[in-house]
Amino acid sequence: MGGAIILLLVISAFFSGSETALTASNRAKLHGMAEKGNAGAKRALALSEESEKLIGSVLLGNNLVNILSAALATSLFTILAGANGVIVATAVMTALVLVFAEVLPKTYAISNPEVAAARVAKLLTPIVFFLSPVVRVVRALVRGILRLVGVRIDPGSSVLAAHQEIADAISLHHSEGMVAKVDRDRLLGALDLKEREVVEIMLHRSDIEMIDADTPSDQILAQCLQSSHTRIPLYRDDPENIIGVIHAKDLLRAVYDRFVQDGLADLSGFDIMAIAMEPYFVPETTSLDDQMHEFLRRKVHFGLVVDEYGSLQGLITLEDILEEIVGEITDEHDVEEDDLLRESDGSIIVDGSITIRDLNRKCDWNLSDEDANTVAGLVIQEAQMIPAEGQVFSFQGVRFEVLTREINRLTKLKLRKMT
């Protein structure tokens, strides 16, 4: 009987260590081991795919052997110690189970969970297979009891989405000093592309540089040469009526060809629409991830954003999306614009058009961008009005002061974190 008890303790230790190894192991590391041909890692990954079935089987098996070992120990010590056998069995089995069936195997498993998971997966796979029918019955019973008390569990839901789990891990490592802020911002920026829409980062239509297609050709050439942009939309009659996009290289190539052929005496008769590209329109609700893939598929870098009614809202470029990951991208032709100025008293002066996301990145703040994209929009949203110059508002732990306003736009604001 003593040998049976020892065997049951060994099995209990196996179940305890397996549970810890498989729940604590890093799926990314297991995947890497599986890619290198580790069969145990492949089985461990397969087991962890159905975590509820795995945990249920391990708990069922562990409880079975623990209860059986306790029953055998009680019977044995009752024979040896008489009426005091129950007390002796309880004390002895508590110590043995705690040390050898719980703490010891779990300490080993947690020290190197991926290796331990790969080792136990071969033995655990058939056990989970045979115990799964019982686990399904227990799971159905538990869900039924919870439903009676008003708790409903979606069997297809997961507690934490994979990308959210990664984002939380990155933020945790940054708070512990293991990941630099710039690396955190880039990684989180890449993860957020699926959750954000083009309307959040587009250049608003009021700031778009455009060319009237009926403008004389020499003036169009002059505007393109003076512009810092490579691609400029063309409109006719109304800025809402975009009929094409002119690329500076196409324009200069056409002008050069005319120079070679005609000596470029003048540009009269030059048809700008002959070299204009077809405009590409983008729904404002498109996610940044989808739009980036669409840019790459179409081999274009420039899209005009429209709302559900087809009205022009702004424009977005591939560079805008990349900047959400790597930060501001500037070249030798970009005009330096400082949209954030730090004051000696700890406050900052910002353009109203700065996005809340950029402000959070630069200042390491956590202002909400659910109801507004820009700082000016956030103030208007919270104030439920268009504030006048000099008005002050405090919310989300920040003091906002309106410095300048042009018509209905808040152009400059002073912000200070409240302590």
GUBA-337476 format. One record per residue (C-alpha): residue number from 1; z, x, y. Coordinates in pm, 1 decimal, always signed. Last residue first. Layout:
// GUBA-337476
k, Z, X, Y
NUM, Z, X, Y $
...
***
This chain:
// GUBA-337476
k, Z, X, Y
419, -996.6, -41.6, +6727.6 $
418, -1297.9, -204.4, +6893.5 $
417, -1631.3, -29.9, +6852.2 $
416, -1818.3, -15.0, +7179.4 $
415, -2160.3, -145.0, +7265.9 $
414, -2349.8, -143.8, +7596.0 $
413, -2669.0, -345.7, +7603.7 $
412, -3011.7, -292.0, +7753.6 $
411, -3327.2, -505.5, +7730.0 $
410, -3195.1, -856.2, +7671.6 $
409, -3511.3, -1063.2, +7691.1 $
408, -3535.3, -1405.9, +7857.6 $
407, -3673.6, -1288.4, +8194.0 $
406, -3584.1, -919.7, +8185.3 $
405, -3213.7, -862.0, +8119.3 $
404, -3003.9, -553.3, +8187.3 $
403, -2650.2, -441.9, +8104.4 $
402, -2532.2, -708.4, +7857.2 $
401, -2192.8, -598.7, +7722.0 $
400, -2116.3, -617.4, +7349.0 $
399, -1769.6, -532.3, +7211.0 $
398, -1767.9, -465.8, +6835.9 $
397, -1528.0, -573.7, +6556.4 $
396, -1764.9, -835.5, +6414.7 $
395, -1747.0, -1019.7, +6748.4 $
394, -1675.3, -949.3, +7114.8 $
393, -1893.0, -1073.3, +7399.3 $
392, -1935.3, -952.2, +7758.2 $
391, -2156.8, -1091.6, +8032.8 $
390, -2271.9, -841.2, +8293.9 $
389, -2633.7, -950.2, +8300.5 $
388, -2676.4, -1310.6, +8190.0 $
387, -2656.3, -1427.0, +7832.0 $
386, -2930.6, -1626.1, +7654.6 $
385, -2733.1, -1890.5, +7467.3 $
384, -2567.6, -1955.2, +7129.9 $
383, -2346.1, -1652.8, +7204.5 $
382, -2349.8, -1534.7, +6840.7 $
381, -2723.9, -1583.4, +6798.6 $
380, -2803.5, -1440.9, +7141.4 $
379, -2592.3, -1133.2, +7068.1 $
378, -2754.1, -1087.3, +6725.3 $
377, -3104.1, -1127.8, +6869.5 $
376, -3035.4, -858.0, +7127.1 $
375, -2907.8, -628.0, +6849.8 $
374, -3222.9, -689.8, +6647.1 $
373, -3292.4, -851.5, +6310.4 $
372, -3082.8, -1167.3, +6338.8 $
371, -2903.6, -1414.9, +6109.3 $
370, -2842.1, -1197.6, +5801.4 $
369, -2823.3, -867.8, +5990.8 $
368, -2444.8, -826.2, +5971.0 $
367, -2294.2, -530.4, +6155.4 $
366, -2160.9, -265.6, +5919.1 $
365, -2139.9, +52.3, +6126.2 $
364, -2236.6, +408.2, +6031.6 $
363, -2350.7, +473.8, +6389.2 $
362, -2709.8, +578.2, +6320.4 $
361, -2753.1, +374.6, +6004.3 $
360, -2582.3, +62.4, +6137.6 $
359, -2792.7, +81.0, +6453.4 $
358, -3110.6, +119.3, +6247.2 $
357, -3017.6, -187.4, +6038.2 $
356, -2928.8, -388.3, +6346.8 $
355, -3277.0, -324.7, +6479.5 $
354, -3318.4, -175.9, +6823.4 $
353, -3496.6, -426.2, +7049.3 $
352, -3200.9, -471.8, +7284.2 $
351, -3222.6, -105.4, +7370.2 $
350, -2891.5, +69.5, +7318.7 $
349, -2606.2, +214.1, +7524.9 $
348, -2319.7, +353.2, +7320.5 $
347, -1943.7, +355.6, +7376.6 $
346, -1716.8, +645.2, +7284.4 $
345, -1593.5, +713.8, +7638.4 $
344, -1834.7, +1006.7, +7676.8 $
343, -2137.3, +779.6, +7629.8 $
342, -2383.4, +789.3, +7340.6 $
341, -2743.3, +686.3, +7412.3 $
340, -2946.5, +490.0, +7158.0 $
339, -3309.8, +384.0, +7197.2 $
338, -3422.5, +737.3, +7286.1 $
337, -3799.1, +706.9, +7297.7 $
336, -4006.4, +1019.1, +7236.2 $
335, -4374.0, +933.3, +7274.3 $
334, -4559.1, +999.0, +6951.6 $
333, -4863.2, +1227.6, +6969.9 $
332, -4707.7, +1535.8, +6809.4 $
331, -4574.2, +1333.7, +6517.0 $
330, -4272.0, +1118.0, +6452.4 $
329, -4126.0, +960.1, +6140.3 $
328, -3790.1, +784.1, +6184.5 $
327, -3586.3, +746.6, +5866.2 $
326, -3676.4, +838.2, +5508.6 $
325, -3649.2, +499.3, +5338.3 $
324, -3700.5, +236.5, +5607.2 $
323, -3938.1, +485.0, +5769.4 $
322, -4165.4, +448.2, +5466.6 $
321, -4204.5, +78.3, +5545.4 $
320, -4297.3, +142.6, +5908.8 $
319, -4537.7, +418.4, +5800.4 $
318, -4724.3, +171.1, +5580.0 $
317, -4787.7, -30.1, +5893.0 $
316, -4669.6, -365.4, +6024.1 $
315, -4796.6, -586.0, +6302.7 $
314, -4655.3, -877.2, +6498.2 $
313, -4615.9, -1253.5, +6501.4 $
312, -4973.2, -1379.9, +6516.2 $
311, -4998.9, -1751.4, +6446.7 $
310, -5134.2, -1853.5, +6106.4 $
309, -4914.1, -2162.8, +6083.2 $
308, -4691.4, -2014.8, +5813.1 $
307, -4634.7, -1706.0, +6026.6 $
306, -4868.2, -1410.3, +6075.8 $
305, -4818.9, -1032.6, +6045.0 $
304, -5116.5, -805.2, +6114.0 $
303, -5154.8, -523.4, +5862.3 $
302, -5220.9, -148.1, +5883.3 $
301, -5214.4, +135.1, +5631.3 $
300, -5507.2, +46.6, +5406.5 $
299, -5593.5, +167.8, +5056.0 $
298, -5601.8, -192.3, +4926.8 $
297, -5374.5, -107.5, +4631.7 $
296, -5151.9, +123.7, +4837.5 $
295, -5111.9, -133.1, +5115.5 $
294, -5042.1, -402.8, +4854.6 $
293, -4778.3, -185.5, +4688.4 $
292, -4606.7, -136.4, +5023.6 $
291, -4631.8, -507.4, +5096.6 $
290, -4469.8, -604.6, +4768.0 $
289, -4177.2, -367.8, +4829.7 $
288, -4141.9, -478.0, +5192.1 $
287, -4116.2, -840.9, +5083.7 $
286, -4375.1, -1084.2, +5218.9 $
285, -4219.1, -1362.5, +5429.8 $
284, -4420.7, -1277.6, +5742.9 $
283, -4749.6, -1343.1, +5563.3 $
282, -4987.4, -1044.2, +5608.0 $
281, -5330.0, -1048.9, +5772.3 $
280, -5587.0, -772.4, +5730.3 $
279, -5841.3, -749.9, +6010.8 $
278, -6194.2, -648.4, +5904.2 $
277, -6274.2, -305.5, +6039.8 $
276, -6461.8, -248.5, +6365.3 $
275, -6765.8, -16.7, +6361.2 $
274, -7037.1, -265.5, +6450.3 $
273, -6787.9, -470.2, +6651.2 $
272, -6786.6, -204.3, +6923.6 $
271, -7154.3, -261.7, +6997.1 $
270, -7287.3, +14.2, +7227.5 $
269, -7543.2, -137.1, +7459.3 $
268, -7439.8, +82.3, +7746.1 $
267, -7259.1, +392.9, +7630.6 $
266, -7417.5, +634.6, +7877.3 $
265, -7637.6, +944.8, +7885.3 $
264, -7493.6, +1032.0, +7547.2 $
263, -7763.9, +1284.4, +7456.2 $
262, -7948.3, +1010.2, +7275.4 $
261, -7933.6, +1108.6, +6908.3 $
260, -7660.9, +1372.2, +6901.5 $
259, -7444.9, +1188.1, +7156.8 $
258, -7493.3, +858.0, +6975.4 $
257, -7372.6, +1018.5, +6653.0 $
256, -7071.5, +1161.2, +6838.2 $
255, -6985.0, +819.6, +6982.3 $
254, -7002.5, +666.0, +6634.4 $
253, -6775.8, +938.8, +6491.5 $
252, -6536.0, +896.0, +6783.3 $
251, -6511.9, +522.0, +6719.0 $
250, -6469.9, +559.1, +6343.9 $
249, -6199.0, +821.4, +6397.3 $
248, -6015.6, +601.7, +6650.2 $
247, -6005.4, +306.5, +6407.9 $
246, -6083.9, -30.0, +6563.4 $
245, -5932.8, -340.1, +6409.3 $
244, -6113.8, -673.6, +6405.7 $
243, -6137.1, -1033.1, +6526.4 $
242, -5781.2, -1099.8, +6640.1 $
241, -5769.4, -1435.0, +6820.9 $
240, -5404.0, -1449.3, +6926.6 $
239, -5484.5, -1211.2, +7213.8 $
238, -5719.3, -1484.8, +7345.2 $
237, -6081.0, -1450.5, +7466.8 $
236, -6174.4, -1194.6, +7198.5 $
235, -5933.7, -961.8, +7022.2 $
234, -5951.7, -608.9, +6882.8 $
233, -5652.6, -450.5, +6710.2 $
232, -5585.6, -75.2, +6757.8 $
231, -5568.3, +188.0, +6482.9 $
230, -5498.0, +555.4, +6558.2 $
229, -5218.0, +493.4, +6805.7 $
228, -5101.9, +731.2, +7078.7 $
227, -5351.8, +569.4, +7316.1 $
226, -5529.6, +763.5, +7588.4 $
225, -5834.3, +837.2, +7373.2 $
224, -5854.0, +475.1, +7254.3 $
223, -5825.0, +345.2, +7611.0 $
222, -6102.0, +577.9, +7732.5 $
221, -6335.5, +474.9, +7450.4 $
220, -6272.4, +107.2, +7522.8 $
219, -6338.8, +172.9, +7891.3 $
218, -6670.7, +340.7, +7807.7 $
217, -6766.6, +47.9, +7584.0 $
216, -6717.1, -217.9, +7851.1 $
215, -6440.2, -467.7, +7756.6 $
214, -6569.1, -769.6, +7563.2 $
213, -6371.9, -672.2, +7249.8 $
212, -6048.2, -691.2, +7449.2 $
211, -5830.3, -410.2, +7318.3 $
210, -5473.3, -443.6, +7193.7 $
209, -5142.0, -255.1, +7213.9 $
208, -4875.2, -456.7, +7034.4 $
207, -4538.0, -480.6, +7209.2 $
206, -4536.6, -858.7, +7272.9 $
205, -4659.3, -909.7, +6914.5 $
204, -4336.2, -770.2, +6774.8 $
203, -4361.2, -448.6, +6574.3 $
202, -4260.3, -544.1, +6221.9 $
201, -3924.9, -448.2, +6067.7 $
200, -3757.3, -778.6, +5980.1 $
199, -4078.1, -984.7, +5967.0 $
198, -4195.2, -761.8, +5680.3 $
197, -3927.0, -900.3, +5451.0 $
196, -3622.3, -735.5, +5293.4 $
195, -3465.0, -770.0, +4948.9 $
194, -3728.6, -584.6, +4745.9 $
193, -3724.6, -290.2, +4986.6 $
192, -3344.8, -261.7, +4968.4 $
191, -3337.2, -9.9, +4681.1 $
190, -3552.8, +238.5, +4873.6 $
189, -3332.6, +208.8, +5181.4 $
188, -3021.3, +252.5, +4966.4 $
187, -3155.2, +583.5, +4837.4 $
186, -3263.2, +703.3, +5180.5 $
185, -2942.2, +598.6, +5354.3 $
184, -2724.4, +759.4, +5085.5 $
183, -2920.6, +1083.3, +5109.4 $
182, -2874.3, +1093.6, +5487.7 $
181, -2503.8, +1015.3, +5449.9 $
180, -2447.5, +1298.6, +5200.7 $
179, -2341.5, +1206.9, +4846.3 $
178, -2026.0, +1350.9, +4684.6 $
177, -1795.5, +1288.1, +4981.2 $
176, -1587.6, +1020.2, +4808.7 $
175, -1722.8, +749.9, +5040.2 $
174, -2075.1, +871.2, +4958.3 $
173, -2003.4, +851.9, +4583.2 $
172, -1884.5, +491.9, +4625.8 $
171, -2187.7, +394.9, +4832.5 $
170, -2421.4, +539.8, +4568.6 $
169, -2235.2, +359.8, +4287.9 $
168, -2249.8, +30.6, +4479.3 $
167, -2624.2, +69.4, +4527.0 $
166, -2673.9, +146.7, +4156.8 $
165, -2477.8, -163.1, +4054.4 $
164, -2673.2, -367.1, +4305.4 $
163, -2997.6, -239.0, +4151.2 $
162, -2885.2, -341.7, +3804.3 $
161, -2764.6, -687.8, +3902.1 $
160, -2393.2, -742.4, +3849.8 $
159, -2210.3, -1006.3, +3650.1 $
158, -2519.4, -1099.0, +3456.4 $
157, -2648.0, -1450.0, +3414.6 $
156, -2828.8, -1583.8, +3110.6 $
155, -2526.1, -1741.8, +2944.6 $
154, -2434.1, -1921.8, +3268.0 $
153, -2060.8, -1984.7, +3247.4 $
152, -1909.1, -2316.2, +3354.1 $
151, -1538.8, -2357.5, +3429.9 $
150, -1422.4, -2717.5, +3476.5 $
149, -1124.0, -2721.9, +3240.1 $
148, -1324.3, -2880.3, +2957.8 $
147, -1608.1, -2635.6, +3021.4 $
146, -1370.8, -2346.3, +2955.8 $
145, -1280.0, -2494.0, +2615.3 $
144, -1647.6, -2539.8, +2527.6 $
143, -1734.8, -2187.5, +2640.1 $
142, -1457.2, -2048.3, +2420.1 $
141, -1572.1, -2250.1, +2117.1 $
140, -1932.6, -2142.7, +2165.5 $
139, -1824.1, -1778.1, +2188.1 $
138, -1609.2, -1809.8, +1875.0 $
137, -1900.1, -1960.4, +1681.0 $
136, -2138.6, -1693.6, +1807.8 $
135, -1887.4, -1420.1, +1717.2 $
134, -1865.0, -1554.7, +1361.1 $
133, -2242.9, -1535.5, +1328.7 $
132, -2243.1, -1186.7, +1492.1 $
131, -2000.8, -1032.5, +1238.7 $
130, -2269.3, -916.7, +994.7 $
129, -2502.2, -772.8, +1260.6 $
128, -2218.1, -618.2, +1464.7 $
127, -2095.7, -438.1, +1151.0 $
126, -2451.4, -325.6, +1067.1 $
125, -2488.5, -160.6, +1414.3 $
124, -2136.4, -12.0, +1430.5 $
123, -2188.9, +258.2, +1169.1 $
122, -2502.2, +401.8, +1334.8 $
121, -2367.3, +341.0, +1688.8 $
120, -2050.2, +546.3, +1634.4 $
119, -2206.2, +888.2, +1696.5 $
118, -2434.8, +789.4, +1988.2 $
117, -2143.5, +615.1, +2160.4 $
116, -1923.1, +925.3, +2120.0 $
115, -2190.4, +1149.3, +2273.0 $
114, -2239.3, +908.3, +2565.1 $
113, -1864.2, +850.0, +2615.7 $
112, -1756.0, +1214.2, +2652.9 $
111, -1389.8, +1221.8, +2758.6 $
110, -1368.2, +840.9, +2744.3 $
109, -1420.4, +839.1, +2366.9 $
108, -1151.2, +1098.9, +2295.6 $
107, -896.5, +918.8, +2512.2 $
106, -993.5, +587.8, +2350.6 $
105, -946.9, +729.7, +2001.1 $
104, -597.6, +872.5, +2082.5 $
103, -464.6, +586.6, +2296.6 $
102, -552.3, +294.1, +2068.6 $
101, -539.1, +338.3, +1689.1 $
100, -337.9, +661.2, +1662.8 $
99, -83.1, +631.0, +1941.4 $
98, -46.7, +257.4, +2005.8 $
97, -121.2, +150.9, +1647.9 $
96, +127.0, +399.1, +1499.9 $
95, +405.3, +325.0, +1749.3 $
94, +367.3, -53.1, +1722.2 $
93, +338.4, -23.4, +1344.6 $
92, +671.6, +163.7, +1315.0 $
91, +866.4, -65.3, +1546.1 $
90, +730.5, -389.3, +1400.8 $
89, +770.5, -268.6, +1041.2 $
88, +1134.9, -168.3, +1106.7 $
87, +1217.0, -506.8, +1259.7 $
86, +1043.3, -697.6, +978.9 $
85, +1205.7, -479.6, +709.5 $
84, +1561.2, -547.4, +832.7 $
83, +1610.4, -816.9, +566.1 $
82, +1529.2, -572.8, +287.2 $
81, +1457.9, -216.1, +385.9 $
80, +1210.9, -94.8, +120.6 $
79, +1067.4, -426.1, -2.0 $
78, +1066.4, -570.8, +350.4 $
77, +914.9, -242.8, +467.8 $
76, +611.2, -288.1, +242.9 $
75, +552.8, -657.2, +321.2 $
74, +585.4, -597.3, +694.6 $
73, +348.6, -299.7, +669.6 $
72, +92.7, -509.0, +482.1 $
71, +107.4, -783.9, +745.0 $
70, +80.8, -531.9, +1030.1 $
69, -220.4, -366.9, +863.2 $
68, -388.5, -706.6, +819.8 $
67, -324.1, -802.9, +1182.3 $
66, -461.8, -471.2, +1306.9 $
65, -760.6, -483.0, +1070.7 $
64, -863.0, -833.3, +1178.4 $
63, -793.0, -772.4, +1545.6 $
62, -1018.7, -467.6, +1553.9 $
61, -1301.3, -643.7, +1371.2 $
60, -1293.4, -943.2, +1603.8 $
59, -1260.9, -726.5, +1914.3 $
58, -1554.0, -509.2, +1806.3 $
57, -1770.4, -809.8, +1719.0 $
56, -1697.2, -988.0, +2046.6 $
55, -1756.7, -672.9, +2251.2 $
54, -2097.5, -619.8, +2089.1 $
53, -2205.3, -984.5, +2109.2 $
52, -2112.1, -997.2, +2479.5 $
51, -2276.9, -662.4, +2549.3 $
50, -2615.7, -760.0, +2415.5 $
49, -2826.2, -472.8, +2554.5 $
48, -2533.8, -239.8, +2478.8 $
47, -2617.1, -245.0, +2107.0 $
46, -2981.3, -147.0, +2164.2 $
45, -2875.9, +136.7, +2394.9 $
44, -2628.3, +262.4, +2133.5 $
43, -2899.7, +248.0, +1866.1 $
42, -3132.5, +457.9, +2080.9 $
41, -2848.4, +702.2, +2157.0 $
40, -2784.2, +742.4, +1784.6 $
39, -3151.3, +818.5, +1721.9 $
38, -3152.8, +1109.2, +1970.3 $
37, -3523.7, +1183.4, +2018.4 $
36, -3529.2, +1337.3, +2367.0 $
35, -3611.1, +999.5, +2522.0 $
34, -3300.2, +861.2, +2351.8 $
33, -3084.0, +1123.7, +2523.7 $
32, -3234.0, +1030.9, +2860.2 $
31, -3177.6, +661.4, +2790.0 $
30, -2817.2, +732.8, +2696.5 $
29, -2775.3, +919.8, +3025.2 $
28, -2918.0, +626.4, +3221.1 $
27, -2703.7, +381.8, +3025.5 $
26, -2386.3, +567.5, +3126.8 $
25, -2119.9, +525.7, +2861.2 $
24, -1795.3, +347.3, +2947.0 $
23, -1863.2, +23.6, +2756.3 $
22, -2008.5, +192.4, +2448.6 $
21, -1748.7, +468.6, +2425.3 $
20, -1450.3, +242.5, +2496.5 $
19, -1548.2, -18.0, +2237.7 $
18, -1634.5, +247.9, +1980.6 $
17, -1298.8, +423.1, +2027.2 $
16, -1107.6, +101.4, +1968.9 $
15, -1319.7, +2.0, +1666.0 $
14, -1289.8, +345.5, +1503.9 $
13, -914.5, +360.2, +1571.8 $
12, -878.7, +22.5, +1400.7 $
11, -1074.0, +156.1, +1100.7 $
10, -840.0, +458.8, +1084.1 $
9, -538.7, +228.3, +1113.5 $
8, -676.8, +15.7, +827.9 $
7, -712.2, +325.3, +609.5 $
6, -352.2, +429.8, +685.4 $
5, -227.8, +81.3, +593.0 $
4, -427.0, +86.4, +269.0 $
3, -279.6, +424.6, +177.2 $
2, +71.7, +291.0, +232.1 $
1, +0.0, +0.0, +0.0 $
***
